[in-house]
């Protein structure tokens, strides 16, 4: 169950970085809503990470959480913000994903 919560926490990390990117593009009330989304996602993500680190090793949990967030944010950047999909960006994204999977596979919990 903690691994599922960690995955959800990573998804909310993607949510808060996406909200920051969208807020930067918005103005007025729309920007305010994106910032509210940022704070909501940040709160949920941090709360879930806190919960899972009560049972999972903190080093593994933190690495997986930030890895999910980083990989997901790169994907959002490519798909939503139209950032360039260069060979090296995709290559290192895939190595990051492989590292996250590897950490999960060698974890004793």
Secondary structure, DSSP 4 states (H G I P E B T S, - for coil): -HHHHHHHHHHHHHHHHHHHHHHHH--HHHHHHHHHHHHHHHHHHHHHHHHHTTTS-HHHHHHHHHHHHHHHHHHHHHHTS-----HHHHHHHHHHHHHHHHHHHH---
